[in-house]
Amino acid sequence: MSSLATDNLAQLIRKKHRVLMQLRDIGLRQQQAVADKATSNLLQLLGAKQHLIAALQMVERSLRPYQAEDPESRVWRSAEERAACAQQQAECQQLLAEVMQLERDQEAKMIERRDDVAAQLRRANSAHQAVDAYAQHRAPHQHTAIPSPHENLSPHLDLTAGS
């Protein structure tokens, strides 16, 4: 393998590292948006995250041929470049673990919030049903209807002065 190939590998690892850093940063911002219940901000962050995930997938596809190679057969410009690339790859693994943990935490919070909203809706629906039942129960027992001010109370009695 030529050093040109390892230069390309190092460049791909750097790109992967940048994308994972951005994903982690967006994940942290997303976590805050969930805590603040900032839905519009959350939706913007999710859109940005989707683009980064697509970029990460492209980098991973480009890295596939290198995964099949024997790392010892790679030709590097220097031992320092090889060590730097290995270090950055290790950081990528750590960043990916952080991103995945943020996702799991946020998923749990969103499920909790969904369940809270569902419980609130059930309570509101139960209260509405109770009011309806009370109104239906009370209606047959009302003995006196209160007339509206526009109703004529005595249609057969004429109280006007005249003849």
VMD Tcl script that draws the C-alpha trace (Angstrom):
set ca {
  {0.00 0.00 0.00}
  {1.34 3.42 -0.87}
  {1.60 6.36 1.50}
  {-0.98 8.06 -0.74}
  {-3.52 5.45 0.41}
  {-2.65 6.03 4.06}
  {-2.91 9.80 3.47}
  {-6.45 9.16 2.23}
  {-7.16 6.93 5.23}
  {-5.92 9.62 7.63}
  {-8.06 12.22 5.86}
  {-11.15 10.00 6.17}
  {-10.45 9.44 9.88}
  {-10.14 13.22 10.39}
  {-13.44 13.76 8.57}
  {-15.12 11.06 10.66}
  {-13.77 12.72 13.80}
  {-15.16 16.14 12.76}
  {-18.59 14.70 11.97}
  {-18.73 12.82 15.28}
  {-17.73 15.97 17.17}
  {-20.57 17.83 15.45}
  {-23.00 15.02 16.22}
  {-21.99 15.09 19.87}
  {-22.39 18.87 20.02}
  {-25.82 18.70 18.40}
  {-26.74 15.88 20.78}
  {-25.87 18.11 23.74}
  {-27.90 20.97 22.28}
  {-30.74 18.55 21.58}
  {-30.60 17.41 25.21}
  {-31.05 21.03 26.32}
  {-33.89 21.57 23.84}
  {-35.68 18.50 25.22}
  {-35.19 19.75 28.80}
  {-36.47 23.22 27.80}
  {-39.38 21.70 25.83}
  {-38.26 23.83 22.87}
  {-39.97 21.85 20.13}
  {-39.10 24.08 17.16}
  {-35.42 24.20 18.17}
  {-35.49 20.43 18.65}
  {-36.87 19.90 15.15}
  {-34.13 22.09 13.65}
  {-31.47 20.14 15.51}
  {-32.93 16.84 14.35}
  {-32.78 18.06 10.76}
  {-29.15 19.08 11.14}
  {-28.37 15.77 12.81}
  {-29.90 13.87 9.90}
  {-27.45 15.55 7.49}
  {-24.52 14.68 9.76}
  {-25.63 11.06 10.00}
  {-25.74 10.89 6.20}
  {-22.21 12.38 6.07}
  {-21.00 9.83 8.63}
  {-22.48 7.00 6.58}
  {-20.61 8.23 3.50}
  {-17.33 8.33 5.42}
  {-17.95 4.83 6.77}
  {-18.57 3.53 3.24}
  {-15.28 5.11 2.13}
  {-13.48 3.45 5.05}
  {-14.76 -0.07 4.26}
  {-11.91 -1.03 1.91}
  {-9.38 -0.17 4.62}
  {-11.09 -2.47 7.12}
  {-10.24 -5.50 5.00}
  {-6.54 -4.61 4.91}
  {-3.79 -5.74 7.19}
  {-2.88 -2.63 9.25}
  {0.74 -3.76 9.42}
  {1.08 -3.64 5.63}
  {0.14 0.03 5.40}
  {2.88 2.44 4.42}
  {2.86 5.66 6.45}
  {4.87 8.81 5.87}
  {6.06 8.55 9.46}
  {5.44 6.68 12.69}
  {4.06 9.92 14.14}
  {1.40 10.14 11.42}
  {0.42 6.56 12.04}
  {0.19 7.18 15.81}
  {-1.83 10.37 15.27}
  {-4.27 8.56 13.00}
  {-4.61 5.70 15.50}
  {-5.22 8.21 18.31}
  {-7.88 10.00 16.30}
  {-9.57 6.68 15.47}
  {-9.65 5.85 19.19}
  {-11.23 9.26 19.84}
  {-13.79 8.49 17.13}
  {-14.79 5.33 19.01}
  {-15.15 7.35 22.22}
  {-17.17 10.06 20.46}
  {-19.44 7.47 18.89}
  {-20.05 5.94 22.33}
  {-20.92 9.42 23.70}
  {-23.29 10.11 20.80}
  {-25.02 6.76 21.30}
  {-25.39 7.36 25.04}
  {-26.87 10.81 24.41}
  {-29.35 9.21 22.02}
  {-30.38 6.58 24.59}
  {-30.76 9.23 27.32}
  {-32.84 11.48 25.10}
  {-35.00 8.63 23.94}
  {-35.74 7.77 27.57}
  {-36.62 11.41 28.32}
  {-38.86 11.66 25.27}
  {-40.66 8.44 26.25}
  {-41.12 9.83 29.76}
  {-42.49 13.08 28.35}
  {-44.80 11.21 25.98}
  {-46.12 9.15 28.90}
  {-46.64 12.31 30.98}
  {-48.63 13.95 28.18}
  {-50.68 10.79 27.71}
  {-51.46 10.73 31.44}
  {-52.48 14.40 31.33}
  {-54.77 13.70 28.38}
  {-56.34 10.76 30.21}
  {-56.96 12.93 33.28}
  {-58.43 15.72 31.16}
  {-60.66 13.22 29.35}
  {-61.77 11.69 32.67}
  {-62.62 15.15 34.03}
  {-64.59 15.95 30.88}
  {-66.48 12.66 31.17}
  {-67.25 13.40 34.83}
  {-68.64 16.84 33.95}
  {-70.76 15.33 31.18}
  {-72.08 12.61 33.49}
  {-72.89 15.17 36.18}
  {-74.72 17.36 33.66}
  {-76.72 14.39 32.34}
  {-77.54 13.23 35.87}
  {-78.62 16.70 36.99}
  {-80.80 17.59 33.96}
  {-83.77 15.24 34.66}
  {-83.99 16.43 38.31}
  {-84.29 20.11 37.53}
  {-87.85 21.16 38.36}
  {-87.79 24.81 37.43}
  {-86.46 26.11 34.21}
  {-85.21 29.67 34.26}
  {-86.72 31.56 31.34}
  {-84.61 33.72 29.13}
  {-85.18 37.47 29.33}
  {-86.68 37.42 25.83}
  {-89.39 34.90 26.62}
  {-92.96 36.14 27.03}
  {-93.95 34.91 30.50}
  {-97.72 35.32 30.11}
  {-98.83 34.95 26.58}
  {-102.57 35.10 27.52}
  {-102.50 38.03 29.89}
  {-102.47 41.51 28.37}
  {-101.21 44.11 30.85}
  {-101.07 47.05 28.51}
  {-103.19 50.13 29.13}
  {-105.77 50.82 26.61}
  {-109.39 49.98 26.17}
}
mol new
graphics top color blue
foreach p $ca { graphics top sphere $p radius 0.5 }
foreach p [lrange $ca 0 end-1] q [lrange $ca 1 end] { graphics top cylinder $p $q radius 0.2 }
display resetview
